[in-house]
Amino acid sequence: MTRTTPVTLLVIAKEPRPGRVKTRLTPPFTPQEAAALAEAALADTLDAVARTPARRRLLVLDGTPGPWLPAGIEVVPQCAGGLDERLAAAFAECDGPALLIGMDTPQVTPHLLTVDFADCDAYFGPAEDGGFWALGLAEPDPELLRGVPMSTPDTGTAQRRRLARLRVRDLPRLRDVDTAYDATLVAAAAPGGRFAARLARLTAAHR
């Protein structure tokens, strides 16, 4: 029996406010500039989600939506607790196959986000920093995330271990935007996006 149910796409994100996002970009950028880069990354990510076929598109947001939110994307608030609890709660919003990503990979494309659970139970997208940028579950189970240590070099390994009993497809390894070095490489990978354009303007202003 195949699973052909359309997928729910989830984006977990923070409102891009100075001092609350991309703090590792400061320095060389100011908190305001770091927030501007975060907003551009989020806008690129949501644009890719909006262009990807999906059953539902949900932004699981810590904060308030802004003009960067495109049409067709529902907004639900993040729950309290650690990141593992917030990711688990995001999957709890779904009653069918779901793919969750963050706001730190503006290089994502509709091609990368188009997944088919017909012959697998999960998708896993490893990140260069040891975490993961995407997690897809044919049958969302919040317990697969609760208790996973987040924001460590071993987060991806720990999360992948939770999927050991499932048939897993691995997605390409991507780089999160955490540092200025990351930002430069990610912008080069997606030179036509808002993130690359914003980084180019800010870099020019610093010269």
N, C-alpha and C positions, 0 to 999 in steps of 0.2 A: 504494500500500500504506500503510495507517495503522498508527501505533504506539499500541496501547492497553495496553501493559504497565504495571501499577501502579508508582507512583513510590516510590523510597526517599527519605525525608526525613532530612536531616542537620542537626544543630545543633552548631556548634563553640563551645566555651565553656571558661572557666576556673572552677575551684572558687571560690565567692565567699568568699574569706578576706581579712580586713583587711590593707591594704597591698599587695595583689596585684591588686585589681580596682577599677575606677572611681576611680582616683587623682585624676582631674581634678575630682571632686566635693568634694575636700578642699583648702581650705575651700569652702563653708561647713560641710560635714558632716565629722565625724570619720572616720577610717579604718573604725571599726566600723560607723558609720551608712552609709557608702558601700558597705560589704560587704553590709549588710542590704538596701539598695536593689538591689544587683546580684543578690542571692538572689531578691528578689521579681520582678525582671525575668526571670530565668532560669526561675522557676516559672511565670510567665505564659506565657512562650514555649513551654515544654515542655507545658503544658496545651493550648495551641492545636495543637501537633504531635500530641499524643495523641488529639485529637478530629478529626483530619484523616485521611480514607481514605489508606492507604499500604501498600505492599508490606512495607517495613521502616521502623523509626524508630530512628535511631542518634544517640547523644550522643557526640561526639568531644571528650573531656574532658582538660584539663590539671588533674590533681588527683584527688580522691577523691569519689565520689558521696555525697550527703547525703540527709536526709529530704525534700528538695525534689524528688527524682526520682520521677516517677509510674510506675506499672506499665506494662509493655508497651514500654519504651524500652531498647534495648540500649546498653551503654556500651563504647566502645573508647578506648584512650589516644591522645592526640596524639603525633605523632612529634616528634623534635627538629628544629631549624632555624627559619628565618624563617617568617612567616605564609604566604607564598606556598607554601612547601614543605608546611606543615601543611594548608592547604586542598587542595593537590594530593593529598596522602596520604589525605585524607578521601574524595575522589572515587574514589581507587583501591580503596576498600573496597566499591565498588558494581559490580555486573555488569549494570546496566540503568539506565533513566532515573532521575535523582536531582536533588533540589532541596536546596541548602545555604543555611542562614541562620545568623546569629549569635545572641548573647544580649542584644543591645543594643536590640532593637525589641519590647518587651513588648506593643505595640499590634497585633501580627500576629493574624490570625484564620484559622480553617480555610478561609474563603472565599478569602483571599489565597494560602493555601498549596496550594489545590487546582488543580493544573496539568495540562494535557493536551498531550502532545507529538505528537498526531495529525498536525498540519500545521506543526510548527516543530521546530527543532533545539535551541533554547536559550531560557531565560528570563533576564531581567536586571532586577534591582530596584535602581535608583539611590538613594543616600542624600543627604540635604541637605548633608552635609559634604564631598561630592565623592567619597566611596567608594561602596560598594554593600552593600545589606543582604541580597540574595538572588542566587543564581546557580543556574540549572538547566541540565542538559545531558542530552539524550536519549541520547547515547553518551559517558559520562564519559571525558574525556581529560585526565589530570593535566598534560600539557604546555601546555594552554590557560591554566594558572595560574602555572606555574613561571617566575620572572623578572619577574613583574608587581610593580612597586614598591608596597608596601602602606603604609597609614596616611599618605598624602599627599593634598593637595587634588586631585590628578590620578589617583588610583587608579582611580576609576570609569571615567574616559575611557580609561585604558590597558587595563583589563580588557575594556571594551566593544569596543575595537579588536581584541583577540584573537579576538573572535567574528565578525569582519567577513565571513567566508566562510560563516557559518551563517545560517539563517533564525531571527531572534530576535524574541521577543515581550517588550515592556517591561512590567514591573509598575509599580504606582504608586510614586512617590517617597515615602520615609519618612524620619523623623528618628531617628537613633541617640541614645541617652542617653550623652552625654559630659560635659556640664556641668550645673550646677544649672538654667540657663535651659532646656536641652534637656529636663531631667527634668520641669519644670513643663508644657511643651507636650505632651510624650508622655503624661503623666498625664491631661491634659485630653482627649486623643484617645481614651483608654481608661479612663474614670472608674470603671468597675466592677471593675477588676483589682486584683491584689495590689499591684502597683507603685504605683498611685495611692493606695491605702489606706496603704501604708507611708510614702510621701512626705508625705501629709497628717499622719500622726502625728508624723513627725520635724520637719516644718515648725512644727507647733503647739508642740512641745517647745522649739523655738529662740526662740519669741516671749517 
